[in-house]
Amino acid sequence: MKGTILNFNIQSSEGLISGDDNNRYKFAGSEWKATDAPKCGQRVDFDINEGRGTGIYLEPAESKSVIAPPSTKQASHALVWVSAFIPLFSIVIDAMLAGMEVSQWIGVPIVLGINILLLSKDEKHLKTLGFSTAELGSAWFVPVYLFKRVRVVGGGYGYAVCWMITFFISILL
């Protein structure tokens, strides 16, 4: 039987359901199968035993989801913020290689490789949280990934802009 909670008294642990058959059924709080107390207006599925409501369950549309929807609070931005400052390491790498007979541009592919590894790990992290990462594109295109990530996860463009600035600084120096 389906119905609607009309009333529930916490002190007496008694309630009243209006059944879809236009009858009213009293019920004991011990028959309530949800974790939260019954509230007026909730749709329920229940059995009837000797004119009383028994085995009372919230209808699926009324019950809370066990899996929380993705949110910006769940998604960590740590990896993308680390990625935002990685281009500055090319300056350090180039300075270390300055005395050797190696191209000073060797730091750029190393930095891009580290960024790709970090963003690939970030994409896996987002997938485990339930975000759809299909529109992020490839981590090979770091700035594109970072800007699209904001649309998927939410938040600001700070880490994407920061990456662009540090990348251009690393090329200019």
N, C-alpha and C positions, 0 to 999 in steps of 0.2 A: 504494500500500500504506500502511496505517496501522500504527503501532506505538508503543512506549514506550522512551525512553532508559534503558538499564540502567547504563551506565557511560560516562565520558569522561575520558581522561587528557590533561591540558593539555600535559605535557612531550612526549609522543609524538604528540600531536594525533590520537589514535585513539579510537574509541568503539564501543559495542555497542548495537544496537537489538533489542528483542524484538518481532518482527512479530506482527500479529494472526493470522497463519497458523501461529503456534506455532514459527516458525523464528527463529534469531538471525542478525543481519547486522552484520558489522563495517563501519565507515565511517571515512573520513579527515576530519579537521577542515575541509579545504578544501571538502567537500560540504555543510557546515552553512551555511544561508542566512539565519539570524537574526543580529542584531547582538551579542547576549550569548552567552557560551559555553553549550554544552549542559549541562543538569543532569539528574540521575537523576529519573525519574518523569515527565518532560515527554512529552506526547503529540505525535507527529510524523506528517507525511505525507511519504513518500519513494518513490523508484523503486529497482528492483533491477537491477544490471548485473553479470553474472558473479558472482552470489552476494554482492555487496557493496551496502550502502546508498549511494545517490547522490541528489543534489538534495533534500536534507533540509530540510523546512520545519516550523516549529511549526504545530500546528493552530490555527485562528482563536481558539478559546477560550483558548489558552495565550499568544497574542501580546499584547503591550501595546498599549493604545489610543494612537493618534497624537494624538487630541484629548483634552486633559486635562479631566476633569470639573470643573464649577464648584466653586470653593472660596472660603472667606472670605479666603484669602491673595491671590486674584486680584482680588477686588472692592475697588475703591478706595472709601473712605468720605469722601473729601475734599469732594465736592460736597454731601453731606448735612450735614457738619459746618459748611460755610460757610452752608448754608441755615439751620442751627440758630441762627446768630447774626444773620441778616439782619433779624429783627424789631427789633433794637436800632437799626437805621438809620432806622426811622420816627421815633424820638425826635429824631435829628439833622435829619431832613427837617422835622418839625414845628417845631423850634427855628428853622430857617432861614426858614420861612414865617410865623413868629409876627408879624413886623412888617408883613406884607402882609395885604390883606383877602381871605385865602383860608382856607377851612376847615382847621382844624388836623388833621382826620381824613384829609387827603389822603395822608398818609404810609402809612396802612394798605393801601390798594389798590396803591400802588407796591411796597411790601414783598411783598405777596402775589403780585404779578406777577413780581417777581424770583425768589421762591421757586418759582413754577410753572415758570419757564424753567430754573432749576437742576435741579429734580427731573425735568423732561422729558428733559434732557440725561443725568441719572443713569440714567433708565430705558433710554435708548438704549445707554448704556455697559454696563448689565447684560445687555441682549439680545446684544450683541456677545461677551460672555463666556460665553453659553450658558445664562443663567438664565432661567427661565420667569417673565415679568413679568405674566402675565394676572391674577393675584390681587392685584397691587398697587393696582389701581384707578386713578383719575384723580389726576394731580398737583395738580388743583384743590383737593382735600381734603388739604392738607399733612400734618396730624397723622396721618390715617388712612394715607396713603402711607408715612410714616416708620415707623409701628409695624408695618405689614404687611411692609415691607422687611426688618425684622429676621428675620421668619419665613422669608423667601425666601433671604436672603443669610447669615444667621447673625450672630453677634456680640451686642453688648448694646444696650439701649434708650437709651443715653446721649444720642445726638443727637436722638432723638424727645422725650425728657423736657426736654432743653435748649431745644428749639424752643418747647415749650409754656410753659416758664418765661419765656423772653425775649419771647414773644408777649404774655403777660399783663402783664409789666412794661411793655412798650411801650404797651399800652392804658391802664394805670393812670397813667402819667406824662403 
